[in-house]
Amino acid sequence: MDATERAELIRTYEGGAAGFIDALAGITDAELDARPGPDEWTSREIVHHLADSEMRAAIRLRQLIAEEAPVIQGYDEKAYTRVLHYDRPIESSLDAAVAARRASADLLGKLTEAEWSRSGTHTESGPYSVEDWLTIYAAHAHDHADQIRRARSSLP
């Protein structure tokens, strides 16, 4: 990946928080809890997932940069949904997701070429680099913003 591709992905990453905040604008409790299908998440669950995922992502990025050959642990997203009380209010999770993204975006802007080339091993997917991390997380919040919009529109 060259510097231009990285810069574009960083811009996409930086816009992720605004994307999911926009998707939540004016949301009602009924929309937050609308379940579009039996195996699909509500908007409330998506927000809590975003917080959990973005906080994990922030730590993963730091592990990749600061540790030698780190092992990046996968996790069971569905278990988190079941056991971490995803029926609670969303405000603190929204704050956490936005803060984690902002802190990681600041860090991305400082990385050297040597830091961009760092990598470790993900327990579920194998070799995992800083560039892999950026590719995955650049789109993550945008994808979930779209998922929130679909969930909101599932109400009659």
C-alpha positions in Angstrom: 0.0 0.0 0.0 1.4 3.4 -0.9 1.1 6.7 1.0 -1.8 7.9 -1.2 -3.8 4.8 -0.5 -3.1 5.1 3.2 -4.1 8.7 3.2 -7.4 7.9 1.6 -8.1 5.1 4.1 -7.2 7.4 7.0 -9.7 10.0 5.7 -12.3 7.3 5.5 -11.4 6.1 9.0 -11.6 9.7 10.3 -15.1 10.1 8.9 -16.4 7.0 10.5 -17.5 8.5 13.8 -19.4 11.3 12.0 -21.0 8.6 9.8 -22.5 6.6 12.7 -23.5 9.8 14.6 -25.3 10.9 11.6 -27.1 7.5 11.3 -28.3 8.0 14.9 -29.5 11.6 14.5 -33.0 11.9 15.9 -33.4 8.2 16.6 -36.3 7.2 18.8 -36.3 4.5 21.4 -38.5 2.4 19.1 -36.0 2.8 16.3 -33.1 2.0 18.7 -34.8 -1.3 19.6 -36.2 -2.3 16.2 -34.9 -5.7 15.2 -34.9 -6.0 11.4 -34.7 -9.8 11.5 -34.4 -12.6 14.0 -30.6 -12.9 13.8 -29.9 -9.2 13.2 -28.8 -6.5 15.7 -30.9 -3.6 16.8 -29.4 -0.1 16.5 -28.8 -0.1 20.3 -26.8 -3.3 20.0 -24.8 -1.9 17.1 -23.8 1.1 19.1 -22.6 -1.0 22.0 -20.8 -3.3 19.5 -19.1 -0.3 17.9 -17.8 0.9 21.3 -16.5 -2.6 22.2 -15.0 -3.1 18.8 -13.5 0.4 18.5 -11.9 0.1 22.0 -10.4 -3.2 21.1 -9.3 -1.8 17.7 -7.5 1.0 19.5 -5.6 -1.5 21.7 -4.8 -3.7 18.7 -3.3 -0.8 16.8 -1.1 0.1 19.8 0.0 -3.5 20.2 1.0 -3.7 16.5 3.1 -0.5 16.8 4.6 -1.0 20.2 5.1 -4.8 20.6 7.3 -7.3 18.8 5.2 -9.8 16.9 2.1 -9.3 19.0 -0.7 -11.8 19.1 -4.0 -10.0 18.3 -6.8 -11.9 20.1 -10.1 -12.4 18.3 -13.3 -12.3 20.3 -16.9 -13.5 20.1 -19.0 -10.5 19.2 -22.2 -12.4 19.6 -21.2 -13.4 23.2 -20.5 -9.7 24.0 -24.0 -8.9 22.8 -25.6 -11.5 25.0 -23.6 -10.9 28.2 -22.6 -7.2 28.3 -26.1 -5.8 28.8 -26.5 -4.3 25.3 -30.0 -3.2 26.4 -28.5 -0.3 28.4 -28.5 3.4 27.3 -26.1 4.2 24.4 -24.6 7.5 25.4 -21.4 6.2 27.1 -20.8 3.7 24.4 -21.2 6.3 21.7 -18.7 8.5 23.6 -16.2 5.6 23.9 -16.4 4.7 20.2 -15.9 8.4 19.2 -13.0 8.8 21.6 -11.3 5.6 20.6 -11.5 6.6 16.9 -10.2 10.1 17.5 -7.2 8.8 19.5 -6.3 6.2 16.9 -6.7 8.7 14.1 -4.3 11.1 15.8 -1.8 8.2 16.1 -2.2 7.1 12.5 -1.2 10.6 11.4 2.2 10.2 13.2 3.3 6.8 11.9 6.6 6.4 10.2 7.2 4.0 7.3 8.8 1.6 9.7 5.7 1.7 11.9 3.4 1.1 8.9 5.3 -2.0 8.2 4.8 -3.6 11.6 2.7 -6.7 12.0 1.7 -9.5 14.3 -0.6 -12.5 14.1 -4.4 -12.4 14.6 -5.7 -15.6 16.3 -8.5 -15.9 13.8 -7.1 -14.7 10.5 -3.3 -15.1 10.7 -0.8 -12.4 9.7 -2.1 -9.0 10.6 -0.3 -5.7 9.9 -1.0 -2.1 10.7 -2.1 -1.7 7.1 -4.5 -4.6 7.5 -5.8 -3.0 10.6 -6.5 0.3 8.7 -8.1 -1.5 5.8 -10.5 -3.2 8.2 -11.4 -0.4 10.5 -11.6 2.4 7.8 -14.9 0.9 6.7 -16.1 -0.6 10.0 -18.0 2.4 11.4 -19.4 3.2 7.9 -20.7 -0.3 7.5 -22.4 -0.2 10.9 -23.9 3.2 10.1 -25.5 1.6 7.1 -26.7 -1.2 9.3 -28.3 1.3 11.7 -30.1 3.0 8.8 -31.5 -0.3 7.7 -32.6 -1.2 11.2 -34.3 2.1 11.7 -36.1 1.7 8.4 -37.4 -1.7 9.4 -40.1 -0.2 11.5 -43.5 -0.2 9.8 
